[in-house]
Each structure stands twice: as structure tokens, then as C-alpha cells.
Amino acid sequence: MLQDKKSNGYSKPPRFWGLSKVGAIALTVGATVMGFTNPPRDEYVNYASNKLAVEIRESLCKESKVPDFLSNYTGNLIKSCKKLIQTQRTTIKELMDNATRRQNLILFSVYTTEFRGRRYNTIGAVGNFLTFPPEKIDRN
């Protein structure tokens, strides 16, 4: 004898199962997007070399308090300093490339750059970089 589904104890699946399927699909889509937008090493080297060039420019090529009659010379020195940094971009990129290790974790990458006694850790994900404050390297 056939019975109606309602009378044989059948009920709707709990709401949790529907939400968990949606969550699993969203998680899969998110992980796929992160995997495809994980920035490659070349992008990190460009990012790191730009940051280093700015840091050098800000620390070396800055105005100083000098008497007025020397201001023309210091202005020319500052321009020369900035031009020198700009012309050495390839060297700075090579330096960053040689000083960097990459751990590709598919969804994101962890870059570790050791430069001038400091270790810089950077996470690259979704086409962006997040650099943490540098750690001092103890060389015993």
C-alpha cells in the first residue's frame, strides 16, 4: 500500500543543509578567486623595489638646513640623488629579487626579504601585498 510522504515520516531537510551547501560553494568560489589572483614573484619584486626606492629617496635625498648661498648646490644635489635612484631601478629590482624567498601557498604567497640586517615578511593575496614591520636579524 502506498502512503503519502507526509504520513510516512518524511519531512524537509533541516535548513542547515541548504546553508552549508551555499557556504561550501561560496568558499570554493572564494578560494578559486584567491588562487587566480595570487600575485606572482615579479609583481612582488616590483612592489618591494618601489618601496625600497622610496625609502632610499626619503632618507638620502632630503632638504637640509644650509645657508642661503649654498641652497642652489643642495637643490642640485637633491635632484642628482633622485635621478641616481631612478637610473638604478634595475639594480634595485635585482637586489630585491636576490634577497627574497617566496612560499606559494596557492591561495596566497608569503615573501621573506632579508636586506641590511632586517627581515621583511609580506603576504601577497588577491593582487595586493601586506608588509609587516621588519624584524632585526641577529647574526651570531
C-alpha positions as CSV (number, residue, x, y, z in Angstrom):
1,M,0.0,0.0,0.0
2,L,1.4,3.4,-1.0
3,Q,1.3,6.1,1.6
4,D,1.6,9.8,1.3
5,K,5.1,11.1,2.1
6,K,3.8,13.3,4.9
7,S,2.3,10.3,6.6
8,N,5.4,8.1,6.4
9,G,7.6,10.4,8.5
10,Y,9.3,12.3,5.6
11,S,10.0,15.9,6.3
12,K,12.1,18.7,4.8
13,P,15.8,18.5,5.4
14,P,17.0,20.9,8.1
15,R,17.7,24.4,7.0
16,F,21.3,23.9,8.0
17,W,22.0,21.6,5.0
18,G,20.9,24.2,2.5
19,L,23.0,26.9,4.2
20,S,26.0,24.6,4.3
21,K,25.8,23.9,0.6
22,V,25.7,27.6,-0.1
23,G,28.6,28.2,2.3
24,A,30.7,25.4,0.6
25,I,30.0,26.9,-2.8
26,A,31.0,30.4,-1.7
27,L,34.1,29.1,0.0
28,T,35.1,27.2,-3.2
29,V,34.5,30.3,-5.4
30,G,36.4,32.5,-2.9
31,A,39.4,30.0,-2.8
32,T,39.4,29.8,-6.6
33,V,39.4,33.6,-7.0
34,M,42.2,33.9,-4.4
35,G,44.2,31.2,-6.3
36,F,43.9,33.0,-9.6
37,T,44.7,36.4,-8.1
38,N,47.7,35.2,-6.0
39,P,50.4,37.8,-7.2
40,P,53.4,36.3,-8.9
41,R,57.0,36.9,-7.8
42,D,57.6,39.6,-10.5
43,E,54.8,41.7,-9.0
44,Y,56.3,41.4,-5.6
45,V,59.8,42.3,-6.8
46,N,58.3,45.5,-8.4
47,Y,56.4,46.3,-5.2
48,A,59.5,45.8,-3.0
49,S,61.8,47.7,-5.3
50,N,59.4,50.6,-5.4
51,K,59.2,50.6,-1.6
52,L,63.0,50.5,-1.3
53,A,63.5,53.3,-3.8
54,V,61.1,55.5,-1.9
55,E,62.8,54.7,1.4
56,I,66.2,55.5,0.0
57,R,64.9,58.7,-1.6
58,E,63.3,59.8,1.7
59,S,66.4,59.1,3.8
60,L,69.1,60.3,1.5
61,C,67.6,62.9,-0.9
62,K,66.1,65.3,1.6
63,E,66.5,69.0,2.2
64,S,68.9,70.1,4.8
65,K,69.3,73.4,6.6
66,V,72.1,75.2,4.9
67,P,72.9,78.9,4.4
68,D,71.1,80.6,1.6
69,F,74.2,81.0,-0.6
70,L,74.5,77.1,-0.7
71,S,70.9,76.4,-1.4
72,N,71.5,76.2,-5.2
73,Y,74.1,73.5,-4.6
74,T,71.9,71.5,-2.3
75,G,69.0,71.7,-4.7
76,N,71.2,70.3,-7.5
77,L,72.5,67.5,-5.1
78,I,68.9,66.5,-4.3
79,K,67.9,66.4,-7.9
80,S,71.0,64.4,-8.7
81,C,70.3,62.0,-5.8
82,K,66.7,61.4,-7.1
83,K,67.9,60.9,-10.6
84,L,70.6,58.4,-9.5
85,I,67.9,56.4,-7.7
86,Q,65.7,56.4,-10.7
87,T,68.5,55.2,-13.0
88,Q,69.3,52.4,-10.7
89,R,65.9,50.8,-10.7
90,T,67.1,47.7,-12.5
91,T,69.8,47.2,-9.9
92,I,67.3,47.7,-7.1
93,K,65.0,45.1,-8.6
94,E,67.8,42.6,-9.0
95,L,68.8,43.2,-5.4
96,M,65.2,42.6,-4.2
97,D,64.9,39.5,-6.4
98,N,68.1,38.0,-5.0
99,A,67.2,38.8,-1.4
100,T,63.7,37.3,-1.5
101,R,62.2,33.9,-0.9
102,R,58.7,33.0,-1.9
103,Q,56.4,30.4,-0.3
104,N,53.5,29.8,-2.7
105,L,50.6,28.6,-0.6
106,I,48.2,28.6,-3.6
107,L,45.6,30.9,-2.0
108,F,48.3,33.4,-1.1
109,S,52.1,33.8,-1.0
110,V,54.5,34.6,1.8
111,Y,57.5,36.6,0.7
112,T,60.6,36.9,3.0
113,T,63.2,39.5,2.1
114,E,66.4,39.8,4.1
115,F,68.1,43.1,3.5
116,R,70.6,45.2,5.5
117,G,70.2,43.2,8.7
118,R,66.4,43.2,8.6
119,R,63.8,40.6,7.6
120,Y,60.7,41.8,5.9
121,N,57.7,39.5,5.7
122,T,55.0,40.2,3.2
123,I,51.8,38.4,2.3
124,G,50.6,38.6,-1.2
125,A,46.9,37.8,-1.8
126,V,44.1,38.9,-4.1
127,G,46.5,41.0,-6.1
128,N,47.7,43.0,-3.1
129,F,50.6,43.0,-0.7
130,L,50.6,43.4,3.1
131,T,54.1,44.1,4.6
132,F,54.7,43.6,8.3
133,P,57.1,45.7,10.3
134,P,60.7,44.5,9.8
135,E,62.4,42.2,12.3
136,K,66.1,42.7,13.2
137,I,68.2,39.7,12.2
138,D,70.7,38.5,14.8
139,R,73.8,37.3,13.2
140,N,75.9,35.4,15.7
